[in-house]
């Protein structure tokens, strides 16, 4: 079964999905947020479509490891997702994932204007790959 990863922002959610063996993360789609109910319905549709058994959300932490307002919002959203889908939801430290995504686009010489729609998906992919690698090591 696959793992679905979300990089949750105020305006968009970037999605990434694992392969069935849970070894490789791949960017999936970008979703423009509409309402909490519509957001949950989108997640449930992706869960059903891709045969997802676990959901991972990038947890934004402060540099010192503490949770700010944004991190607390993501924790509450994760609880709603778990309740709505009945699936386990794991939170994974996402510090520097967007910076790393920008670095990858810089290396590929993609202009900032052209990369904007893909940053959240790339960040979700990076978060998920870190999660998968850590799970494989246990």
C-alpha positions, 0 to 999 in steps of 0.5 A, a space after each residue: 500500500 502507498 503513502 500519501 504526503 501533504 505539504 500543507 500551505 495556506 493557499 495550496 497543498 502539494 501532494 506526493 505519493 510513494 510507490 507500492 513498495 514504499 521506497 520511492 517518492 514522486 510528486 503527484 499534484 498541486 491542489 488550490 485550497 477551497 474550504 476545510 470540507 473540500 480539502 478533506 474530500 480531495 484527500 479522501 479521493 486521492 486516498 481511494 484513487 491511489 490505494 493509500 494506507 498511510 498519510 504523512 503531513 509535513 510539520 513546520 517547526 521553528 529552527 529550535 524545534 518548537 511548534 509555532 502557530 502554523 505547526 499547531 494548525 497542521 496538527 489540527 488538520 492532521 487530526 481531521 484527516 485521520 478522523 475523516 479517512 480512518 487512516 494513520 496520519 504521521 507528522 514529519 519535520 519539514 524544516 528546509 524542504 521548500 529551501 531544498 526544493 528551490 535549490 533543486 530548481 536552481 541546479 536545473 536552472 528553472 526560473 523562479 516564475 516557472 517553478 512557483 506552481 511546482 515548489 509545493 509538490 517538490 517539497 512534498 516529494 522531499 518530505 515523503 522521501 525523508 519519511 520513507 528512508 527513515 522507515 526503511 532504516 527501522 
